[in-house]
Amino acid sequence: MLVVATGLSLVATGHAVLHKRDVRAALGWVGLIWLAPIAGALAYLLFGVNRIRRRAQAIGLPGVRSRDEDRPPPPQLPSGAAHLAPLVALADAVVRRPLVAGNAFTLLPGGGVAYPAMLEAIDAARRSVTFCTYIFDAGLAGDAFADALARAHARGVKVRVLVDAIGVRYGWPPIHQRLRRLGVRTELFLPRLTPAWLPFVNLRNHRKILVVDGRLGFTGGMNVRDGFLPRPGGPPPFMDLQVRIEGPVVSHLQSAFAEDWLFTTGEPLEGNAFFPPLAAAGPVLARGVADGPDEDFEAIRWLLLGALSVARRRVRVVTPYFLPDPPLITALNVAAMRGVEVDVVLPERGNLPLVQWAQAAQLWQVLDRGCRVWCSPPPFDHTKAMVVDGAWSLVGSANWDPRSLRLNFELDVEAWDPELAARVDRLVEERLAAARPLTLADVDRRPLPVKLRDGVARLLSPYL
């Protein structure tokens, strides 16, 4: 047993020393590995190995390029956004998809608006439907989606559904079993707990993608569950934001799904049924930003850092979970100290106590330098959105926390359009009108036992 424990510890230590970018993380893991033989090495195997190599699977997907390939000249930025041009160069360097013109965006705030639009699109499908989500619960919403997908399949539409293997079990019974009984091709992302796949059990697919006939796309932060549906006489328990997209950038959503599907099943999605030619549909410049523990590692984090560095007037962030790492905290503070108005809107009451405790433990770090934090009242706001200088918007599935920015597979869409940015700004204004400003004094007056609880929770923030 001693020989086995020593061998496991040596292997795990070597991997941590070679692959952990953060010295503190490497030291922490090495300490755990040797202080808790076997258990520490197994913990590292489960939670410390954070990368999947799958670059070759993206080759040939429309709209996806190697970072080594030449990029076409970017389209001309809209009026008032010229000072943000360095952000285009940054995104070109870290994102494998080009900025494309000719897109139309419709904001769909809340399940009462988003779900009917998505179901209508599925019912209008003639060639293909691809659908990826983290949580897909049975219930009024889930059953409506399952029935619509089954109807599409019965019409001869090529339907592919991908649900995260952890997220699908948030509800019971798991809806993927019903979908399969209805004949809908449904697969789970990373479901296998075999030794070969054990190191990747902590890496989840958090993307929300619906593409119909390769031409109409939906993405955002909304899962499929009854909590997003309005209740009789009142609002739903959860709020969120989806976007309906037409135009060339839809191929970016489809290629992100196709890459995940190929990785999961080995089946390539090809041809006009999934990737038809796409004509211009509107004025928005846009780019799909896939992020994950693979070739797209930390792409969204780099984009956030870049946006904060070029902002001149105003930055607004809406997120349900706010656990930025030290570089992001520094970028937020530098922006505020340069005179940029930085507003961060968070839920007053979170749905995950550990996350809210950890969040409370580090909010002083941004409040102390001039960032403004606002607490929005219920319903719980699951929206993920960012607006910079009234010209650039970012919406999608990624939260401002280490799990989203380092561990999960995520998808955001950046959009360059003043009119769209104004629409997102109006949604933020609605939240700010009802929100309570959180001050440094509020954070400081927490009782000592609460501060200790929150501080301990913060130590777990890399995996919350």
N, C-alpha and C positions, 0 to 999 in steps of 0.2 A: 504493500500500500504506500509506503514511504517513497519507493522508487516511482510509482505512478504519479503521486502527488507532485514530486519534484519535477518530473518530466512535463506534466501539464503546466506547472508554474513557469518553467523555463520557456516553453513554447509560447504561452500567453504573454509573458514578459517581453520576449523578442518581438512579437507582433505589435505590442503597444509601443515599444521604443521606436520601431521602424515606421509605424503608420499614424500615430497620433500627432496631429499638427500642433496642438496646444500642449506646452510643457506641463502645465498644471494638471491637465487631464491624464497625460502619460504617467506622471508621478502618482496621481490618485489611484489609477488602475493598478500600477505596479505594487503600491502599498496594499491594496485590497487582495491582490493575487497571492501575496506572500503572507499576509496576516490571516487569511482564511483559505488555507490550501484546499484545493479541489473546488470548494464552493466559489472562491474568488475567480478561479479560472473559468468555471462554468458561467458565472455572471458576466465575465468579459466576453465569452463566446456569444451569449444571448444579447447583450446590450452594448458591447464595446466595438463590435465589428460592423461598420456602418457603410460599406460600399459594395455595390453590385456592378460588375463589369458587363456591359451589354452594348457597347458602342457599335459593333459590327451589325447589330440587328436594325439599326436605323438607316443603313446604307440603302439608297434607292427609294426611300419614302419621299413623296412630293413635298417640297418646301423645307426639307431638312438638308443641311450641308455640314460637312466637316468644318471645324474651325480653321483648318488649314487652307480651305478653298477661298478663292477671291470672291468678294462680295460686290454686287452691283452698287452703283452710286445710290445713296438713299434718296427717297422722294423729298421734294422741297417741304420744309416745315411750315405750318400755318403761321399767320401773322401773330406777333407777340410771343413766339416760342423760339426765336433765333438764339437767345442766350442759353437755351437748354440743349443746343446742338451737341456739346460734349457727351450728353447722355446717350445720344444715338451711337456715337463711336464706341462708348463703353458696352452698350448692349450688343453691337456688332461683334465685339471681341469675346463676349461670354455666352451669347445665346446662339443656338444653331439654326435659327430661323430669321429671315430678313424682314425688315420693316416694309410693309406693303400698303399701297394706296387703294382707295375705292371701296371702303367698308361702311356699313350702316349698323349702328348700335341702338337697341331699345332697352332701357332699364326696366327691370321687372322686380319691384320691391315687394317681398313677402310672398308666401305660398299661395295666397288667394289670387294673386296676379300671375305668378310664375307657373304654377302647376297647370292651370287651364291652357296657357300658351304652349307649354311643352306637350301636353296631351293632344292638343289640336294638331301640332306638327307631326306627332307620331301617327295620328289617324289619317293624315294626308300623305304619308310616305308611300312611295311607289317602287323604290329600288332598294334602299338600305336604311337601317337604323342602327347606330352604334351608341351605346349608353354605358357610362362608367360612373360609379358613385361609391362613396365610402360607406354610408349607412343607407340601407334599403329595407325599411321595416314593413311588416304586414300591418294592415289597417285600412282606413278609408283612402289615404293617399297611395299607399303601396299597392293596394288592390286595384285602384284605378290605373296605375302605371302597368301593373302586370297584365290586366285585361287589354289595355291598348297595345302593348307589345305582342300579346297573343293574337290579337286581331290582325296586326301587321304581318305576323308570321303566316297566318292563315291565308292572307292575300298573296303570298309568294314573295314578300319582302325579305331581304337578307337581314336578319336581326341578330345582333351580337351584344350581349350584356356582360359586363365585367364588374364584380362587386368585391371589395376587399374582404378577405377571409375573417378578419377580426370585426370589422364594421357590420358585416351581415348578421352577426350574432348578438347585436345590441337588442334585437327584438326576437320574440318567439311566437310561432315557429319560424325558422329562417326562411325567407321568401324565395331563395334560390331553388329550393326543392319544388315549390309550387310552379315557378317559371319553367323548370325542366319538365314537369308533368304536362304543362301546357304546350310543350314542344319548342319553347324558346331556347336557343343556344345560350347557355349561361355558364360562366366560369368564375372561380374565385381566385383572387390574386394572392400568391404566396400562401397556399393553405397547408403545405406539407411540413411536418415536423420530423422529417428524416434527418439523420446526421449531416447529410450534405447541405440541407437547407436551414438547419438550426441556427447558424450565425445570422440569418437574415429575418428572423421572426419579429424583430423590433422595427422593421422597415415596412411601412404601410402605404397603400395607395389612397391618398386623400383627395384625388382629383374628382371634379364633377363635370362631366362632358356628355352632351347629347348632340349628335349630328344626324340630320335627316337628309337622305339622298345625296350626301356629300356637299350640300348647298346651304343648308340652314343649320346654324350652331347655337347652342346654349351652354353657358358656363357661369361659374360664380362660386358661392360658398354653401349653397343649399343642398342638404341631403333630402332623402325621401322619407318623411315620417309625419305623423299626424300633428306633431307639435308646431308645424309651420302653417297649419290650417286655421282660419278664423273660427272663433267659437261663437255660438248664438249670443248676441248682445254684447260682444266684447272682442278685443284683439286676440290674436294667437299667442301662445306662450313664448314662441320664438319669432324673431324677425331676421330677415336675411336679404341678400341681393343677388339676383341672377341677371344676366344680360343675354339678349337675343341678338345674334350677329348674322349678317349676310355679307358676302364679298369674299375676296381672295384669302383673307385671314382664317376663314373657316377650315381651309386645308391644314392650318397649323393645329387646330383642335383635333381634326381627323388623324393627322400623323401622330400626335401624342397618344391617341387611343390605339392606333394601329401598332405602335411600338410596344405598348403594354400588352396588347392582345397577342402579338407574335411571341413576346417573352413568356407569356402564360401558357399558350396553347401550341405554338409552333406554326400556326396558320397565318400566312400573309394575306392582308387585305389589299387587293389590287383592282385596277380597272375603273371604268367610268361609274360603276355603281357606287363606289366609295370615294373616288377622286375624279369627279368630272371637271371640265374646264369651268373656271369661275370668272364671271364678268364683274365689272365694277357695279356696286350697289349704293354707294354713298360717299361722303366726303372725308371719312375718317382714315388717317394713317394708323396702322395697328400692327402688332406683332404678338404671337403666342409665345409665352415664356414658360417652357417646361423646366421643372426643377426636381432634383431627386439625388439619391446617393449613388449616382452613376456618372455618365458623361456630362450631365447637366448639374453637377454638384455646385450648390450655393449660387446658382445663377440669379435667383430672386434677391438673395442677400446683397450681391454685388449691385444689382439694380437699385435697391433701396439706398445703399450707400452713395451711389452716383447721383440719385435724384436729390438727396439731402445736400450734397456738395455743390450743386449748381443752382439750387433754389435761390431766388432773390427777394421774393415778397412774402409768400405764404405757403405753408405745408399743412395739410390736414390729413389725419390718419384716423380711420375707424377700424377697430379690431376687437374681437372678443377676448383675446388672450395677448397680454403684452409683457413679454419677458425678453427684451432685447439684450444681446450680448454686449460686452464692453465697447467694441468698435461702433456698433449701432448707437449706443448711448452717447458716445463721444460725438458722432456725426449729428445726432439730434441737438446736442448742446452747442456744438460749433455753429450750426445753422441759427439757433436762437440767439447766440451771442453776436452773430453778424447782423442781427436786426430782422431776421426772418420771423414772421409769426408762425409758431409751431403749436398746433392744437392736436391733442390725442384724445379721442372719444372712446371710453370704455363702458361696459355695463356696470351699473351700480351694484347689482347682485349677480355674481357669476354662477354658472352651473357646475363648476368643478372647484370645490373648496380649496384643494391643495394649490391649484393654479392661482386662485385669487389671493391666497395667503402669500405665496411666493412673489406675486406681482406687487403686493403692498410693501414687501420688504425692500424693494429697489426703486419705487417710484420717486423717492427723495432725490435720486441721482439725476433725474431730468427736471424735476421741479426746482431744484437748487440753482439751475443755470438759466431759467427763464422759459422753459417749455410750459405750456398750459395743458392741464389734464382735466377732463370733464367726465362726470359719471352720469350716464343716461339711465333713466328709470325703467322699470319693466314695461313691456316684455323684454326678455333677454335678447340682446342684439348680437347676432352671429355674423353680421356683415363684415367683409374684408374689403376696404377701399382706401385709396390714397389719391390726393389731388395736389399738384404742385403748380403754383403761379397761374392758376386758371387756364392752363394749356395742356397739361399732361395728366392722364389718369391711369391708375392701375387697379384692376378688379380681378377677383379670382378666388382661389381656395386657400391661399397661404396665410397663416397667422404670423404675428410678430413674436415668434417663440422658437427655441432651438429645435423642437421636434419638426415644425414645418420647414424651417430653413436649412436643416441638416439631415434629417432622417426620413421624412415623408416624400413620396412622389406627389408633386403639386403642379398646378397649372394656373398661371395668371395671364392676363392680357393687358399689354400697355397700349394706350390710345392717345393719339395726338390730335386734339380737336377742341377749340375753345367752347363750342356749343355743348359738346358732350361733357366737358369739364364743368361747365356751368350747371348742367343737370345733376351731376354728382355732388357739386357744391351745395345745391339746394337740398339734397337729401341730408347732407351734413348739417346744414342750417336748421333743418327740422329737428334733428337730434340735439343740437346745441340749445335751441329754444327751450327745451324741456330739461336740459341737463343741469347738474350741480357742479360748480367748479371745485376741484380738489386742491387744497393749498398745502404748502409745506408744513404749516402749523397743524393741519388736520392729521398729517402723517406722523408728526412728532408727538402728538398727544395720545397716541395709542398706549394703553397700559403696558407695562413691562412684560407680563406674561404673554400678551398678544404679540409684542415685538419678537419675543423669543420663538414663539410658535411660527410666526411668519419667516423669521430668519432660518429656522430649520427647514421649512418648506422650500426656501430659495436654494438650499443645497441640492435639492432634487430637480431643479429647473431644467437641466439639460435633457431630461427624459419625461417631463410632464406633458 
